[in-house]
């Protein structure tokens, strides 16, 4: 008699899918959390997530039609992503075909499917995705996915730039710096700097800044004066031109702009900037952000050093990674700073207690809290643009480690 594998224990398989859904949400949160580093993400939620996805794969081909494919159509987003990841991890092409079928037939599920596709390392995915760029109905969603994976769009970029949809034109702006010859799109970027749509404008400013366009930096200074200009405030702080420091510090005086200003100023890393931020240690709306700036400059962990206030539960239904920041004890932090202020020289930038450098930023990307890594990557891309440093901060940690190995070999001065 031919061998027939035993029937899976469906209660256990269903539990794997339930756990994978929960852990996918936990993993996504950890990628943005101040409580996690790359190591703790890998050894914590990601390891558990991958174990449950493996549990779905190893229980055989019957799991796909019975549990995984139906989940693509009717599940909540994290369940869709987990089911799609298991299908993409399955041997053969049937699993990937099911994910692409759902991609075509279920537009509402595309964001969740895109996360699974962006995280998959299947070798056959890039050509499959590129083929979809030729379909006008799939152009935007596929291009966004390729941009998330760090892939150049080639000829498809011009079609996005010509789109009447502002979201597609903004996507094109974001894609330009990673193209093989971004200089050919300079005129398109300059046009984007005059766009009335905020999403196009902000994308053009960020892309133009990466490419060193003076017009982009001039527009960033104007945009930073506006209430929605948080992204430009951060860009100016990351650039760290002394001429921009007064306007960045001035934003602290405007209560509605204080959170964005404190977040941005934290990436300058100068002690006189921390002096200015410490004035808001007693303001419950921003004190946790001030504590983050203190730790970013000094390298002192508020909890470990006994400088944190007692934990207070945030009374909100939706919790963000920012809510996980410790609240500083104002008097304890001020006392510590008065004792140690002389160790930090005005005009010198610091990162986690050490002099700031591109090499120190690279080390921070390997070891620092996940919440701050995307901004530090942006700073690295501004100051080492010719080297085209690449990192996907929301990718699986194995891929990030491969990209960090490449970064480690770049001759950062």
C-alpha positions as CSV (number, residue, x, y, z in Angstrom):
1,X,0.0,0.0,0.0
2,X,1.3,3.5,-0.8
3,X,2.2,5.5,2.3
4,X,-0.4,8.1,3.2
5,X,0.6,10.7,5.8
6,X,-1.5,10.9,9.0
7,X,-4.3,13.4,9.2
8,X,-3.1,16.7,10.8
9,X,-4.3,17.5,14.3
10,X,-6.5,20.2,13.2
11,X,-7.0,21.7,16.7
12,X,-3.2,22.2,16.9
13,X,-2.9,23.5,13.4
14,X,-5.7,26.1,14.0
15,X,-3.9,27.1,17.2
16,X,-0.8,27.7,15.1
17,X,-2.8,30.1,12.9
18,X,-4.3,31.9,15.9
19,X,-0.9,32.2,17.5
20,X,0.7,33.4,14.2
21,X,-2.0,36.1,13.9
22,X,-1.4,37.3,17.5
23,X,2.4,37.2,17.1
24,X,2.3,39.0,13.7
25,X,0.7,41.9,15.5
26,X,3.2,41.7,18.3
27,X,6.1,41.5,15.8
28,X,4.9,44.6,13.8
29,X,4.7,46.5,17.1
30,X,8.1,45.4,18.2
31,X,9.7,46.8,15.0
32,X,8.7,50.3,16.1
33,X,9.0,49.9,19.8
34,X,11.5,51.8,22.1
35,X,11.6,48.6,24.3
36,X,13.1,46.4,21.6
37,X,16.4,46.2,19.7
38,X,17.1,44.1,16.7
39,X,18.4,41.3,18.9
40,X,15.4,41.2,21.2
41,X,13.0,41.3,18.3
42,X,14.8,38.3,16.7
43,X,14.9,36.3,20.0
44,X,11.4,37.3,21.0
45,X,8.3,37.9,18.9
46,X,9.9,37.1,15.6
47,X,11.3,33.7,16.7
48,X,7.9,32.7,18.1
49,X,6.1,34.0,15.0
50,X,8.4,32.0,12.7
51,X,7.9,28.8,14.8
52,X,4.1,29.0,14.4
53,X,4.4,29.7,10.6
54,X,6.7,26.7,10.4
55,X,3.9,24.7,12.3
56,X,1.5,25.7,9.5
57,X,3.9,24.7,6.8
58,X,5.1,21.3,8.1
59,X,1.6,20.0,8.7
60,X,1.3,19.4,5.0
61,X,-0.5,20.6,1.9
62,X,-4.0,20.1,3.2
63,X,-3.5,23.1,5.6
64,X,-3.5,25.6,2.7
65,X,-7.0,24.9,1.2
66,X,-8.6,24.2,4.6
67,X,-7.2,27.1,6.7
68,X,-4.8,29.4,4.9
69,X,-6.5,30.3,1.6
70,X,-9.9,31.0,3.4
71,X,-8.1,33.2,5.9
72,X,-6.8,35.4,3.0
73,X,-10.4,36.3,2.1
74,X,-12.1,36.7,5.4
75,X,-9.5,37.3,8.1
76,X,-8.4,40.5,9.9
77,X,-5.2,42.1,8.6
78,X,-2.7,40.3,10.9
79,X,-4.3,36.9,10.2
80,X,-4.2,37.6,6.5
81,X,-0.5,38.5,6.7
82,X,0.3,35.4,8.8
83,X,-1.6,33.1,6.5
84,X,0.0,34.6,3.4
85,X,3.5,34.3,5.0
86,X,2.8,30.6,5.6
87,X,1.7,30.1,2.0
88,X,4.7,31.9,0.6
89,X,7.0,29.8,2.9
90,X,5.4,26.5,1.6
91,X,7.3,24.4,-1.0
92,X,6.3,24.7,-4.6
93,X,4.4,27.4,-6.4
94,X,0.8,26.8,-5.3
95,X,1.1,28.9,-2.1
96,X,2.5,31.9,-3.9
97,X,-0.1,31.5,-6.6
98,X,-2.9,31.6,-4.0
99,X,-1.4,34.8,-2.5
100,X,-1.3,36.4,-5.9
101,X,-4.8,35.3,-6.7
102,X,-6.0,37.0,-3.5
103,X,-3.9,40.1,-4.5
104,X,-5.8,40.4,-7.8
105,X,-9.3,39.5,-6.4
106,X,-9.3,41.2,-3.0
107,X,-8.1,44.8,-3.2
108,X,-9.2,45.4,0.4
109,X,-6.7,42.8,1.6
110,X,-3.7,44.2,-0.4
111,X,-2.0,46.1,2.5
112,X,-2.0,42.9,4.6
113,X,-0.9,40.8,1.7
114,X,1.8,43.3,0.8
115,X,3.4,43.0,4.3
116,X,3.7,39.2,3.8
117,X,5.1,39.7,0.3
118,X,7.5,42.4,1.4
119,X,8.9,40.0,4.1
120,X,9.2,36.9,1.9
121,X,12.6,35.9,0.6
122,X,11.3,33.7,-2.2
123,X,13.7,34.1,-5.1
124,X,10.8,34.0,-7.6
125,X,9.0,37.0,-6.2
126,X,10.8,39.9,-7.8
127,X,10.1,38.8,-11.4
128,X,6.5,37.9,-10.5
129,X,6.1,41.4,-9.0
130,X,7.8,43.2,-11.9
131,X,5.4,41.5,-14.3
132,X,2.5,43.1,-12.6
133,X,3.9,46.6,-13.2
134,X,2.6,46.2,-16.8
135,X,-1.0,46.0,-15.5
136,X,-2.4,49.5,-14.9
137,X,-4.8,48.3,-12.3
138,X,-1.9,46.7,-10.3
139,X,0.7,49.4,-10.9
140,X,0.4,51.5,-7.7
141,X,0.1,48.6,-5.3
142,X,2.9,46.6,-6.9
143,X,5.2,49.7,-7.1
144,X,4.6,50.4,-3.4
145,X,5.6,46.8,-2.6
146,X,8.7,47.0,-4.7
147,X,9.7,50.3,-3.1
148,X,9.3,48.7,0.3
149,X,11.6,45.9,-0.8
150,X,14.1,48.5,-2.0
151,X,13.7,47.5,-5.7
152,X,14.1,50.1,-8.5
153,X,10.9,50.7,-10.5
154,X,12.6,51.5,-13.9
155,X,10.1,52.5,-16.6
156,X,7.2,52.2,-14.3
157,X,8.3,55.3,-12.4
158,X,7.5,57.6,-15.3
159,X,4.0,56.2,-15.4
160,X,3.5,56.9,-11.7
161,X,4.8,60.5,-12.1
162,X,2.2,61.1,-14.9
163,X,-0.6,59.7,-12.8
164,X,-3.5,62.1,-11.8
165,X,-3.6,60.3,-8.4
166,X,-1.6,62.3,-5.8
167,X,-0.8,59.2,-3.9
168,X,0.9,57.6,-6.9
169,X,2.9,60.7,-7.6
170,X,4.0,60.9,-4.0
171,X,5.1,57.2,-4.3
172,X,7.1,58.0,-7.4
173,X,8.9,60.8,-5.5
174,X,9.8,58.5,-2.7
175,X,11.2,55.9,-5.2
176,X,13.4,58.3,-7.1
177,X,16.5,58.2,-4.8
178,X,16.8,54.4,-5.2
179,X,16.7,54.4,-9.0
180,X,19.8,53.6,-10.9
181,X,20.1,57.1,-12.3
182,X,18.0,59.4,-10.0
183,X,19.5,62.6,-11.6
184,X,17.2,62.2,-14.6
185,X,14.2,62.9,-12.4
186,X,15.5,66.2,-11.1
187,X,12.9,68.2,-13.0
188,X,10.1,66.0,-11.6
189,X,11.4,66.5,-8.1
190,X,11.6,70.3,-8.5
191,X,8.0,70.3,-9.8
192,X,7.0,68.2,-6.8
193,X,8.4,70.9,-4.5
194,X,5.8,73.3,-5.8
195,X,2.9,70.8,-5.5
196,X,-0.1,71.9,-3.5
197,X,-0.8,68.3,-2.3
198,X,1.0,67.8,1.1
199,X,1.9,64.2,0.4
200,X,3.6,65.0,-2.8
201,X,5.4,68.0,-1.3
202,X,6.8,66.1,1.7
203,X,7.9,63.2,-0.5
204,X,9.6,65.5,-2.9
205,X,11.4,67.4,-0.1
206,X,12.7,64.1,1.4
207,X,13.8,62.7,-1.9
208,X,15.4,66.0,-3.0
209,X,17.2,66.3,0.3
210,X,18.7,62.8,-0.2
211,X,19.9,63.9,-3.6
212,X,21.4,67.1,-2.2
213,X,19.1,69.5,-4.1
214,X,19.4,73.1,-2.7
215,X,15.8,73.7,-3.8
216,X,14.7,70.8,-1.6
217,X,16.5,72.2,1.5
218,X,15.1,75.7,0.9
219,X,11.6,74.2,0.7
220,X,12.2,72.1,3.8
221,X,13.0,75.3,5.8
222,X,9.7,76.8,4.7
223,X,7.8,73.7,5.4
224,X,9.3,73.3,8.8
225,X,7.6,76.6,9.8
226,X,4.2,75.1,9.2
227,X,2.3,72.9,11.7
228,X,2.2,69.9,9.3
229,X,5.9,70.2,8.7
230,X,7.2,67.6,11.2
231,X,9.0,65.6,8.5
232,X,10.9,68.7,7.5
233,X,11.8,69.6,11.1
234,X,13.3,66.1,11.4
235,X,15.2,66.5,8.1
236,X,16.7,69.8,9.2
237,X,17.8,68.3,12.5
238,X,19.4,65.3,10.8
239,X,21.2,67.6,8.4
240,X,22.5,69.5,11.5
241,X,23.3,72.9,9.8
242,X,24.0,75.4,12.6
243,X,22.0,78.0,10.6
244,X,18.8,75.9,11.2
245,X,19.2,75.4,14.9
246,X,17.5,78.7,15.9
247,X,14.3,77.9,13.9
248,X,14.3,74.3,15.3
249,X,14.6,75.6,18.9
250,X,12.0,78.2,18.2
251,X,9.4,75.5,17.5
252,X,9.7,74.5,21.1
253,X,7.8,77.7,22.1
254,X,4.7,76.6,20.1
255,X,2.8,74.1,22.2
256,X,1.2,72.4,19.2
257,X,4.6,71.9,17.6
258,X,6.5,70.8,20.7
259,X,6.2,67.0,20.2
260,X,7.6,67.2,16.7
261,X,10.2,69.7,17.7
262,X,11.5,67.6,20.6
263,X,11.6,64.4,18.5
264,X,13.6,66.3,15.8
265,X,16.0,68.0,18.2
266,X,16.8,64.7,19.8
267,X,18.7,63.8,16.6
268,X,21.0,66.8,16.9
269,X,22.5,65.4,20.1
270,X,24.1,68.6,21.4
271,X,24.0,69.3,25.2
272,X,22.7,72.9,24.7
273,X,19.8,71.4,22.8
274,X,19.1,69.1,25.7
275,X,19.3,72.1,28.0
276,X,16.4,73.6,26.0
277,X,14.3,70.5,26.0
278,X,14.7,69.9,29.8
279,X,12.6,72.9,30.4
280,X,9.6,70.7,29.5
281,X,10.3,67.9,31.9
282,X,7.2,68.8,34.0
283,X,4.9,68.9,31.0
284,X,3.1,65.5,31.0
285,X,2.3,65.9,27.3
286,X,5.9,65.8,26.2
287,X,8.0,64.7,29.2
288,X,8.4,61.2,27.9
289,X,9.9,62.6,24.7
290,X,12.3,64.8,26.7
291,X,13.4,61.7,28.5
292,X,14.0,60.0,25.2
293,X,16.2,62.9,24.1
294,X,18.1,62.7,27.4
295,X,18.8,59.0,26.9
296,X,19.7,59.4,23.2
297,X,22.4,62.0,24.1
298,X,23.7,60.5,27.3
299,X,23.2,56.8,26.8
300,X,21.7,56.6,30.3
301,X,18.7,54.3,30.7
302,X,16.2,56.1,32.9
303,X,14.9,52.9,34.6
304,X,18.4,51.4,35.2
305,X,19.7,54.7,36.6
306,X,16.7,55.2,38.9
307,X,15.7,58.4,37.0
308,X,12.2,57.2,35.9
309,X,8.9,58.3,37.5
310,X,6.5,55.5,38.6
311,X,4.7,53.9,35.6
312,X,1.3,55.4,34.9
313,X,-1.2,53.6,32.6
314,X,-2.1,55.5,29.5
315,X,-5.9,56.0,29.4
316,X,-6.4,55.3,25.6
317,X,-7.9,52.5,23.6
318,X,-5.1,52.7,21.0
319,X,-1.5,52.4,22.3
320,X,1.4,53.6,20.2
321,X,5.1,52.8,20.6
322,X,5.6,56.3,22.0
323,X,3.4,55.3,25.0
324,X,6.1,52.8,26.0
325,X,8.7,55.5,26.7
326,X,9.5,55.9,30.4
327,X,8.4,59.0,32.1
328,X,11.5,60.8,33.7
329,X,11.5,61.9,37.3
330,X,12.1,65.7,36.7
331,X,14.1,66.4,39.8
332,X,16.2,63.2,39.5
333,X,17.0,63.9,35.8
334,X,17.9,67.6,36.5
335,X,20.2,66.6,39.4
336,X,22.0,64.0,37.2
337,X,22.4,66.5,34.4
338,X,23.8,69.2,36.7
339,X,26.3,66.7,38.0
340,X,27.4,65.5,34.6
341,X,26.8,68.5,32.3
342,X,30.5,69.3,32.3
343,X,31.3,66.0,30.5
344,X,29.4,67.1,27.4
345,X,31.0,69.9,25.3
346,X,28.8,72.5,23.7
347,X,28.8,72.3,19.9
348,X,29.7,68.6,20.0
349,X,27.1,66.0,18.9
350,X,26.7,62.9,21.0
351,X,24.9,59.6,20.4
352,X,24.3,57.3,23.4
353,X,27.0,59.1,25.4
354,X,29.7,58.9,22.7
355,X,30.8,61.4,20.1
356,X,28.5,61.3,17.1
357,X,29.8,59.9,13.8
358,X,28.4,58.0,10.8
359,X,30.1,54.9,12.2
360,X,28.4,55.5,15.5
361,X,25.1,55.8,13.6
362,X,25.8,52.5,11.9
363,X,26.4,50.9,15.3
364,X,23.2,52.3,16.6
365,X,21.3,50.7,13.7
366,X,22.7,47.4,14.9
367,X,22.1,47.8,18.6
368,X,19.8,50.8,19.3
369,X,16.0,50.8,20.1
370,X,13.8,50.1,17.1
371,X,11.8,53.3,17.4
372,X,14.7,55.6,16.5
373,X,16.3,53.5,13.8
374,X,14.3,54.8,10.8
375,X,15.3,58.4,11.5
376,X,19.0,57.4,12.0
377,X,18.9,55.6,8.7
378,X,17.5,58.7,7.1
379,X,20.4,60.7,8.5
380,X,22.9,58.1,7.2
381,X,21.3,58.4,3.8
382,X,21.6,62.2,3.9
383,X,25.3,62.2,4.9
384,X,26.5,59.2,3.0
385,X,24.3,59.6,-0.1
386,X,27.0,58.6,-2.5
387,X,27.3,55.2,-0.8
388,X,23.5,54.5,-1.0
389,X,23.2,52.9,2.4
390,X,20.3,50.5,2.4
391,X,18.3,49.0,5.3
392,X,14.7,47.9,5.6
393,X,13.7,48.7,9.2
394,X,10.5,46.7,9.0
395,X,11.9,43.7,7.3
396,X,12.6,40.4,9.1
397,X,15.7,40.6,11.2
398,X,17.7,38.1,9.1
399,X,17.4,40.3,6.0
400,X,18.2,43.4,8.1
401,X,21.4,41.7,9.4
402,X,22.4,40.9,5.8
403,X,21.9,44.6,5.0
404,X,23.8,45.7,8.1
405,X,26.7,43.5,7.0
406,X,26.9,45.5,3.8
407,X,26.7,48.7,5.8
408,X,29.5,47.5,8.0
409,X,31.7,47.3,4.9
410,X,31.0,50.8,3.7
411,X,33.9,53.3,4.2
412,X,31.9,55.8,6.4
413,X,34.0,58.7,7.5
